[in-house]
Amino acid sequence: MRTVNIHEAKTHLSRLIDAAMKGESFIIARAGKPVVRVSPISAPEQQHKQRLGFLAGRMQVPDDFDHMGQDEIGSLFDGQA
């Protein structure tokens, strides 16, 4: 793996990025010590994240869903528990 110093990396950044995009990783060193490894990012395939409707067709909501337990809840708020 190729090692370049910071000054060279700043001077030839475009060329280094082009090389990295072709699969060539390199290391950037400061005062001769490796600091950063640069390698190409291979774009992962987009995973289809479906959130809304993920249970469509798998469950049924009762017709009286909006009114279920209405009397019990009302009595709890009225203090008649």
N, C-alpha and C positions, 0 to 999 in steps of 0.2 A: 504494500500500500504506500502510495506516495505521501511524503511529508513536505509541507510548505510553511514558511514563516509568515507571520501576520502581514508584514509589509508586502511580500509577494502575493499573498491572498488578496489584499486590497487592490493591488495594481492589476492583477489578472483575474479578478472575480468573475467576469463574464465567461472567460475561457474555462475556468474551473467549474463553473455551474454547467456549462455545456458538456464537459467531460463527465460530470456526475450524472447528468441526465442520460448519458449513454451507458451508465452502469459502473463507472470508475469512481470508487470512493477515495477520499484523501483525508489527511490529518492536518490540522492547522496547529503550529507550535509557537510558543512564546518563549524566547530565550532558549531554544533548543528542547523545551519540554512540551510533549504533546498536551494540547488543551482541549481540542474539539475534533470529533470525527464527522466528516460530511459524507453522507451517502444519499443516493437517490431515494425518493419516496415513490414507491409503486402505489398508485391509487387503488385502494381496495374497491371491490365492486360495491355499488350502492345497494344496501339491503333495504328492501321495501318495509318501512315501518308503518304498519297500519294500526291506528289507535282507535279512532271512532268506528263503531260498528263491528268490532272484532268478535262480538258474540252474536252477530246477526244470524237468525235462524236456529240458534242453539238454545234459546230460552224463550219463554212466553211471559208477557206481563199481563196480569189480570186486568179486565176492563174496569174494575172498581179500584184500581191501584191508588188513585188520588184520594179516595175516601176510606181506604182500609184503616181500621182502628180509630176512626174519627171520634166515635163516642167515648172510647176509653181514654184517648188523649184529652178530649174536652173535659172529662170528669177529673183527670189529674190536674188540669189547670184551674178547675173550679174548686179544688180542695176536697173533693169527694172520694178520695182514694181509699 
